[in-house]
Amino acid sequence: MKPPVLVDSNVLLDIITADPIWGNWASDTLIQLLDEYKLAINPVIYAEVSIRFSTIEELEETIPANYFERLPVPYEAAFLAGKCYMQYKERGGIKASVLPDFLIGAHASVLNIRLVTRDISRYKTYFPKLELIAP
């Protein structure tokens, strides 16, 4: 059985929006990973990507379950995400929208699976053991 690799929402959105800078990298990377890994998302990633769609049917057509395994977020990951978010705030972090990134990073960390992302700095800072697939 292929192990899962979690796909960050920014990678999916780069493909969906045909981002001129990151779209090709994102698409090529996911295609290459399919040989060895099962691509996976979680409810946080699903929610972040959903803002680009009018209906759930459109979203499901774009990120179908037969290509993207749906993984639940373990409570241990939610706890870890909260602690990392607290560290971020204590270090002077001012963005309120980073909690989803902490949930995604903590999820991959707790499951000890790889994460495909192009936003490496925050993940490297708060999840130094997390194996990233990044440009």
C-alpha positions as CSV (number, residue, x, y, z in Angstrom):
1,M,0.0,0.0,0.0
2,K,1.3,3.5,-0.9
3,P,1.8,5.8,2.1
4,P,-0.1,9.1,2.0
5,V,1.5,12.5,1.4
6,L,-0.5,15.5,2.5
7,V,-1.0,18.2,-0.2
8,D,-1.1,21.7,1.1
9,S,-3.9,24.0,-0.1
10,N,-1.5,26.4,-1.7
11,V,-0.3,23.6,-4.1
12,L,-3.9,22.7,-5.1
13,L,-4.8,26.4,-5.5
14,D,-1.7,26.9,-7.7
15,I,-3.0,24.2,-10.0
16,I,-6.6,25.3,-9.9
17,T,-5.8,28.9,-10.6
18,A,-3.1,28.0,-13.2
19,D,-0.7,30.2,-11.2
20,P,1.9,31.4,-13.7
21,I,4.8,31.0,-11.2
22,W,3.9,27.9,-9.3
23,G,1.2,26.1,-11.3
24,N,3.6,23.9,-13.4
25,W,5.7,23.0,-10.4
26,A,2.7,22.0,-8.4
27,S,1.2,19.9,-11.2
28,D,4.5,18.2,-12.1
29,T,5.2,17.4,-8.5
30,L,1.8,15.8,-7.8
31,I,2.1,13.7,-11.0
32,Q,5.5,12.5,-9.9
33,L,4.3,11.7,-6.4
34,L,1.5,9.5,-7.7
35,D,4.0,6.7,-8.5
36,E,5.0,6.3,-4.9
37,Y,2.4,8.0,-2.7
38,K,-1.3,8.3,-2.2
39,L,-2.2,12.0,-2.3
40,A,-4.2,13.2,0.7
41,I,-6.0,16.2,2.1
42,N,-7.7,17.0,5.4
43,P,-10.8,19.1,6.3
44,V,-8.7,22.2,6.7
45,I,-7.2,21.9,3.3
46,Y,-10.6,21.1,1.9
47,A,-12.1,24.3,3.5
48,E,-9.3,26.5,2.2
49,V,-9.6,25.2,-1.3
50,S,-13.4,25.4,-1.2
51,I,-13.5,29.2,-1.3
52,R,-12.7,29.0,-5.0
53,F,-15.9,27.1,-5.8
54,S,-19.6,27.8,-5.8
55,T,-20.8,24.3,-5.1
56,I,-19.4,21.3,-3.3
57,E,-20.0,19.3,-6.5
58,E,-17.5,21.5,-8.4
59,L,-15.0,21.1,-5.6
60,E,-15.4,17.3,-5.5
61,E,-14.9,17.2,-9.3
62,T,-11.7,19.2,-9.0
63,I,-10.2,17.2,-6.1
64,P,-11.9,13.8,-6.4
65,A,-11.8,11.3,-3.5
66,N,-10.3,8.6,-5.8
67,Y,-7.2,10.8,-6.2
68,F,-7.1,12.6,-2.9
69,E,-7.6,10.5,0.2
70,R,-9.6,12.3,2.9
71,L,-7.7,12.1,6.2
72,P,-9.3,13.2,9.5
73,V,-7.3,15.6,11.7
74,P,-6.3,13.7,14.9
75,Y,-6.9,15.5,18.2
76,E,-3.2,15.2,18.9
77,A,-2.6,17.3,15.8
78,A,-5.1,19.9,16.9
79,F,-3.4,20.2,20.3
80,L,0.1,20.5,18.7
81,A,-1.3,23.1,16.3
82,G,-2.6,25.2,19.2
83,K,0.7,25.0,21.0
84,C,2.6,26.1,17.8
85,Y,0.2,28.9,17.2
86,M,0.8,30.1,20.8
87,Q,4.6,30.1,20.2
88,Y,4.0,32.0,17.0
89,K,2.0,34.7,18.9
90,E,4.6,34.8,21.7
91,R,7.3,35.4,19.1
92,G,5.4,38.5,17.9
93,G,3.3,36.9,15.1
94,I,0.4,39.1,14.2
95,K,-1.4,37.2,11.5
96,A,-4.6,35.6,12.7
97,S,-5.0,33.5,9.6
98,V,-2.1,31.1,10.2
99,L,-3.9,28.6,12.4
100,P,-4.9,26.5,9.3
101,D,-1.2,26.2,8.5
102,F,-0.4,25.0,12.0
103,L,-3.2,22.4,11.7
104,I,-1.9,21.2,8.4
105,G,1.7,21.0,9.7
106,A,0.7,19.4,12.9
107,H,-1.4,16.8,11.1
108,A,1.5,15.7,8.9
109,S,3.8,15.7,11.9
110,V,1.6,13.6,14.1
111,L,1.1,11.1,11.3
112,N,4.8,11.3,10.3
113,I,3.9,11.8,6.7
114,R,5.4,14.1,4.1
115,L,3.8,17.5,3.2
116,V,3.8,19.0,-0.3
117,T,3.9,22.8,0.0
118,R,5.6,25.9,-1.4
119,D,5.3,27.7,2.0
120,I,8.2,26.2,3.8
121,S,9.4,28.8,6.3
122,R,6.6,28.5,8.9
123,Y,6.6,24.7,8.6
124,K,10.4,24.5,9.0
125,T,10.3,26.9,12.0
126,Y,7.5,25.1,14.0
127,F,7.8,21.6,12.7
128,P,11.5,21.1,12.1
129,K,11.3,17.3,11.8
130,L,8.5,17.5,9.2
131,E,9.7,16.2,5.8
132,L,8.6,18.7,3.2
133,I,8.4,18.4,-0.6
134,A,8.9,22.0,-1.8
135,P,10.4,23.9,-4.7
